[in-house]
Amino acid sequence: MSNFLVRLLSSLFAFFLIMSGSSVASAATSDTLVVYFSATGNTRAMASTISTAIGADRYEIVPLEPYSEEDLNYHNESCRANSEQKDPALRPKLKALDADLTPYKTVILAYPLWWAEEPRIIDTFVESYDFSGKTVVPVCTSGGSGIEKSIENIKKNIKGKPSFKEGKRFSSHVTADEFKGWYDSL
């Protein structure tokens, strides 16, 4: 096959992968992957800033059943988010299990805090992949809760034997310089 044809087919494959909305990074361009879940867009904004700041690839955790505005109405005791958080054994299904962690040394796990803990879908993700040999860096967005309980839960639920770096709660408006300064100090 000619070199031109191989490049053309590779480009077409990448184009169709992007157009299909796949959350899989087509090819690792870094040794760090930012894996994030965002129901409202706040953590997505932070994950975008993080990946730009340190040149990391990104992967979005997408629930099989998207969260509606009513699902996230925390003032309603029986809303989906509150119901899920009340059951530590609950594991919401993922839309896809297509993340390839193999090429990455470091996984930055970004998520919002729901009632001072990681959303249960984070537990679904960390139990679905083997993190052996990886370094995990938890970061979260929150209106005021600390990250400590979520890190404790993730360490208990994660599959494999990764090492962990100190985690931190950030504003969804964290700047690239703020994040990079903290990250470089780890």
N, C-alpha and C positions, 0 to 999 in steps of 0.2 A: 504494500500500500504506500502511496506516495506520502511524503512528509506533509504536503499541503492538505491532502485528504484527511489525514489523521488530525491535524490542527482544526480543520473545518468541522469534523465530527465531534471533536472535544468541545469546541465552541458552541455547537448546536446543543449538545448534551447539557452544558452549563446553562445555556439560555432556557431550555425547557425545564430544568431543575428550578431555576429562579422563578419562572413564570408559573410553575405548578404550586408555588407557595410552600415548598418543602422547607422545613426548618433545619435540615441537615446542612452543615457546612460542606460544600462540594469537595473541597480539598483543604487540608490544614495549611494555614499560612503563618502559623505561630505555634509556640509550644504551650500557649495558654488559651483556655476556652472559658468564656463567660456563659454559664448556663443560668437562665433566668426564667422566673414565672412572674407575670404581671396581669392582674385582673382589671386594673383601672388605668394603666399606662404609666404610673409613677415609677415603678421598678424598671419598666422598659426604657424610660428616659435615662435612668441611672446606668443601666446595662450598656446603653449606647455610648454614654460618656466614658464609662470604664473601658470598653473595647477600643475606643478611639485613643484614650489617654495612654494605654500600654500596648497598643497594636495587637490586641487579642481577637480571636474569632468569637462568634456568638452562636448560641443555640437557645431557642425559646421552648420552654415546656408548655405545651398546649393541652388543655383538658379536652377529653372526648366530648363532654357537654360544657359548652362555654358558660361562663358566669354572667347572668343578667344583672341589671341594676337592682332588681328585687332580691336576687340571691345574695347581694352584698349589702343589704339594708341591715346594718349591725344593730339598729334600734329595735328590730323585730327578732325576738328570741328564737323564733322557729325558721328564720331565713337559712338558706343553704350553708352559707359560710359559718354561721354560729352553730348549726347542727353538726357540721363536719368537725369543728374544733372541739366540740363536747365529747367526741368519740376518738380517742387517740389511736384506736385500731383501724379506723376507716381509711381506705385508700382510694381516692377518686381515680378513675381510669384516665389514661393519657390517650390523646388522639393518635400518637405514633410512638413507637419504641425504636427510633432510628438514629439516635445519637451515636457517634463513633468517638469514644473517648481515647482510643488507642494511641493516636499521635500526640496526645497532650500530656505534659508533665504536671501542669497545674490546672485545676478547675476552680474558678471563682463561681461560687453558688450565690446567686442574687435573688432575693425574694422579699415580699412585704411581710410584716408581722401582723398576725391576726390574733388578738387577745394575748399578746406577748409571746406568741409561738409561731413557728413556721406553718404555713398552710399545709394541710395534710397531703396535698398533691406533691409537695417537696419530698415527703416521706415515700410516696409512690416512686418518685424518680430515683432517690438514693438507694432504694431497695431493689431497683430494676437493673442496675449496672454495677459492675465490679470496679471499685475504686482502688484496688490494690496497687501500690507503687505510685499513686498520685499524691499531690499535695492539694488539699482542699482549703479554700479561703472563703468563709461565709461572710456575706455582706447583706444588709437589709435596709429597707425603707420603713419608717414608722413615724407616727405622730408624736411618740414619746416613750414607748416601751423600750427596754434594753434588749440586746440580742442574746444574752446569756442562756436563757431557757431554751431557745431555738437551737443553739449550738449543742447543748447537752442532748437534746432529742435527736439531732442529726447524727451525732457521734454514736448514739445508741442504735440507730436504725440503719446506718450506712453499711453497704455490702463491701466486703474486702477490708483491707488494713491500710487505709491512707494515713498520711500525716496531716496534721491540721496547723494552719497559721492562725494567729489571732484574728477574730472577726470584728466587724464594726458596723454600727448603724449610721447611715448617711441620709441626708436629705435627697429627695429625687432631683434636686437642683444642684447637686454637687458638681463642682467644676472639674475639668480634666486635671488641672494643676493640683487642686486639693486632693483628688484621689491618688494621683501619681505620687505626690509627696508622702502620703500615708503608706501606699503600697511599697514604695522603694525603701521605706524604713523597716519593713518586716524582716 
